[in-house]
Amino acid sequence: MEMVTDFDGIPEFVAVTRLGSFTAVAAELGMTKSAVGRAVSRLERRLGSKLLHRTTRRLVLTPAGEVWLEHCVAALAELDRGQSALILARDTPGGEVRIDLPTAFGRLFVMPALLEVAKLYPALQLKVSFTDREVDLLSENIDLAVRIGNLDDSADLVARQLGVQDVVIVGAPSYVAKRGLPRTVADLKVHDCIVGRRQGNRIVWLLKQPDGSIARHVVFAKHEFQDFETVHTVVRAGHGLSQLPLWMVQDDIREGKLLTALDGMSGGKVPINILWPRTTVLPAKIRVVVEGIVRKLDTSRLPAPR
C-alpha cells in the first residue's frame, strides 16, 4: 500500500502541466506512465476537485487546476529555496558560531586563530565565552569548545587533540630570595601556595611519584583566585609559589622572571582538545573554525600531542 502525504501527487501534477503528457513525466521522473496517472488521480480525490481534462490528444487544466497549480508552483519554489539555504549553510562558511574557551589558554592561543578565521570568512558571526568549567555543548547550545583535561567518553561529541599541557611549580626571584625553594614535597607546607580554581573540594597539585606515576597532592592555599592569569600575575609579583601550565610561564622562566621548584617532581601531562557535537555532515562554519584553530596551534609553542 502506498503511503499518502500532503505532497503526494503534487510534483507529478506540476510536471504534467509543464510537459503536457504522462509519458513525458514518467520518463523525467523515472516512473511508469500508470504510476504518474495514479498519483494525479489520488491528488484529485484528496482535493475533491478535478484538476485536468484528459483527452486522447492532450491534457488541459480545469479552472480548479489553474488555481491549484499557482499554489503548487509557489510551494515547490519555496522548498527549493529552503534546500538551497541548507546546502549553502553546509558548504559556505557563514552564520553564528558559539564557542566556549578556557580563560587564559583561550585568550592567549585560541583567540588569535579565531580572529584570523573571522578575517578570512566575513560572513561568520563568532559568539565567544570564556569559562573554566566544563560546559555541556548540547544542552547549552555550544557549537565548539576547547577543554583542558581528560575527557569522558561520549558518543554525542567529536574530539580532536590540539596539544598537551605540562605543569611546573614556579616562584618569583624576590619570593625565593626571602623564602628559598622547597627541596621536598613536605617543604610545601611552609610555603605560600597560590592556587587557581578548586578541583572538587580539595586544592591539589600534580606531582610525580618515585615510580613515575602522577598523584594529586593536597596543598594549603595562601591565596586562591578564579583564573590562572590572575595567579600568574600574583606569583610574578612575589607573593608565593604556584603550579602553572608551562605554556603560560615558559617565557618568564627563560627570561629569569620566574624560577622553577621541585624540578623532576612537578609534572603531569593533560590533553587539550577541541570538541563539537557529532553530525552526519559537519557544517562549513564549524569546519573552517576547527581547521583555523588547528592550523594556528600547529605553529604555536604549544607542546604537540603525544
Secondary structure, 3 states (H helix, E strand, C coil): CCCCCCCCCHHHHHHHHHHCCHHHHHHHHCCCHHHHHHHHHHHHHHHCCCCEEECCCCEEECHHHHHHHHHHHHHHHHHHHHHHHHHHHHHCCCEEEEEEECHHHHHHHHHHHHHHHHHHCCCEEEEEEECCCCCCCCCCCCCEEEEECCCCCCCCEEEEEEEEEEEEEEECHHHHHHHCCCCCHHHHHHCCEEECCCECCECEEEEECCCCCEEEEECCEEEECCCHHHHHHHHHCCCCEEEEEHHHHHHHHHHCCCEEECCCCECCEEEEEEEEECCCCCCHHHHHHHHHHHHHHHCCCCCCCC
